[in-house]
Amino acid sequence: MIESQPDDASYDEIMRELAFERMIERGMEDSRLGRIIKDEELKARIHAWWK
């Protein structure tokens, strides 16, 4: 991933890309392991936070 960045990429840009890639990897792993919730459950949780 780092090698695919332009030569003039800043440290912050590279760190942002690494963090984004890690978030995607974690989400894919959660999905594979069944650690997901249905849309309705998510909506209910968000609604509860707004109270």
C-alpha positions in Angstrom: 0.0 0.0 0.0 2.8 2.4 0.9 4.6 1.8 -2.4 1.4 2.7 -4.3 1.5 6.2 -2.8 3.0 9.1 -4.9 6.6 10.0 -4.2 5.4 13.3 -2.7 2.8 11.8 -0.3 3.1 13.3 3.1 3.4 11.4 6.3 -0.2 12.3 7.2 -1.5 11.1 3.9 0.3 7.8 4.3 -1.0 7.4 7.8 -4.5 8.1 6.7 -4.3 5.5 4.0 -2.9 2.9 6.4 -5.7 3.6 9.0 -8.3 3.4 6.2 -6.9 0.1 5.0 -6.9 -1.3 8.6 -10.6 -0.2 9.1 -11.6 -2.1 5.9 -9.6 -5.2 7.0 -11.3 -5.1 10.5 -14.8 -4.7 8.9 -14.2 -7.6 6.5 -13.0 -9.8 9.4 -16.0 -8.9 11.5 -18.3 -9.8 8.6 -16.6 -13.2 8.0 -16.9 -14.0 11.7 -20.6 -13.0 11.8 -20.0 -10.0 14.1 -22.7 -7.9 12.4 -26.0 -6.4 13.3 -29.1 -5.8 11.2 -30.0 -2.3 10.0 -33.0 -2.1 12.3 -30.9 -2.9 15.3 -28.4 -0.2 14.3 -31.2 2.3 13.8 -32.6 1.5 17.3 -29.1 1.9 18.8 -28.6 5.3 17.2 -32.1 6.4 18.2 -31.3 5.4 21.8 -28.1 7.5 21.7 -30.0 10.6 20.7 -32.2 10.5 23.8 
